[in-house]
């Protein structure tokens, strides 16, 4: 069975500061040997809401 949500990119996440689901911005934190580490940041208040690692095989698939 293929991975259905392997390259899922969040557009909204729950923000505990705003107490609502808010749009998020994806910010590059680190470029690693095997990929890239991104942080999800609340578009309204700037709180960090989560992280996502993109492996090197997925990096070329990432939308520009």
N, C-alpha and C positions, 0 to 999 in steps of 0.2 A: 504494500500500500504506500503510495507517494505521500510526502509531507504536504498537507494542505495549507498550513499557515507558517511555513518556513521563513518567508520573507515579509511577514506582517509588519506594517508601519502604522503606528497609532496616529489618529488625527485629533482625538479628544481623550482625555483621561480625567479621573476624579481628582480635584485639588482639595486637600484638607484645609488650606487657608481660605479659599474662596467658598468652600462648602458646596461646590457644584462641579459638574463635568465641564471642563474648559478646553478650548483648542490648545494644542501644544506645538512648540517649535522643537525641532531636532537640532542639537548642537554637537559638533564634533569635539570630543574630549581628548582622545589619544589615537595616534596611529601606531598600531601594534605590529609585530612581525607577522602574525597570522590574520590580521584584519584591522578593523577600526572600532572604537568604542564611542557610542553616541549617548547623549543625555537628553531626556525629554524635559522641557521647561515650560511651565504654565505661561501662556501668552498674555494673561491678564496681570498676574502678580510677580512672575519670575521665579516661583518656587520650583525646585528640582522634584520631578514626579517619577522618575525612573531612568533606567539605562537599557541600552540595546547594543549587542556586539554583532558586527557584520563580519563574517569570515571572508578571507581573501577570495574564495570561489564565488561568494555572493557580491563582492564589491563591484564587479563589472556589470552586475545586473541592476544596481541601484539607480533609480531615476535621477536625472540631472536637474 
